[in-house]
Amino acid sequence: MTTMRHRAAACLARRFGKLFVLALVALLVTSAVVAVGVTADTSGSDAGMEQTLSAGSSAVSLDARTFASRREERVSRAAPRMQPRIALKPRATDHKFATAPLNIWKAPREEGKRLGLIEWGTRIAVTGQVVGHWAEVLLPRGKQQATRWVNADYLANRKPKPDPLPDESTDSPTESTDAQSGAAPGVGAPCSNGTTVPSGVSSNIAAIHQAVCANWPQITSYGTFREGDDGDHGSGRAVDIMVSGSVAWQVAEFLRANYNEFGLNYVIHAQKIWSVDRSGEGWRYMEDRGSATANHYDHVHASVY
């Protein structure tokens, strides 16, 4: 058998060269070793093979999971760069003017920290978004603009007139305003000019009429109930005191000074308003409503709680 192999090898060597023979011999030896190994393994228990296969499967599975995890991580890191940037940029649709010092809020409500104050007369860019009494505005923040919210009730299409507010040093409530007696206005004196207010009005309105009548008897016209009014005039919680000029400012300041006594909510005169809830801001300008009466130049309006 060996002799025949040698002869075959010699024949192949003469025909194909020694390198081919060496490669063929190496292949035959490897096949023999593999065959012996398989035979030896089959003679033992199957547990070892199962354990080897199990370990191998786990390794393959682990490698697959690791690869998938790392690939996912790479995709996740790349995602922000791959996705298009979509930014909503509110634009100004109009401009309004602040008719009063306006508090700035981050949302359409008075909650959280106040972000600042817009001064009276400031021209403000608005986006057109309105939620109840709140308007969205655009305010400068560095080189960009930030969306903020202000009270829409104090925004006007035209800049309010810069006429001066009443001089409190000359029109203060302590100054003598009663032409007949020269006494400072007070609360509790009787009305002497015969004017009255209708029954059914608020007791606070009745108290305002009595006090104003007692201190300024020259005022003889008062307006309370108004037909078709669904606001303070319709419910008997408002009165129009028909007076103008310096005396009107004296009445308005008198009511403001005694707001607690009268249960006053707010008072309006000459296109300006003072309210209890914003008392710290003093008299605030109002939007021009088109006429002397609508702008309260010919009367003092008082509303109570």
ABEGO torsion letter per residue (X at the ends): XAAAAAAAAAAAAAAAEAAAAAAAAAAAAAAAAAAAAAAAAAABBAAAAAAAAAAAAAAAAAAAAAAAAAAAAAAAAAAAAABBBBBBBBBBABBBBBABBBBBBABBBBBEBBAEBBBBGBBBBBAGBBBEABBBBBBBBEABBBBBBBBAAABBABBBBABBBBBAAAABAABBABAAAGBBBBBGBBBAAGBBBBBGBBAAAAAAAAAAAAABAABABBBBBBBGBABAAAAGABBBBBBBEAAAAAAAAAAAAAAAAAGBABBBBGGBBBBAAAAAAEBBBBBBAGBAAAAGAABBBBBBX
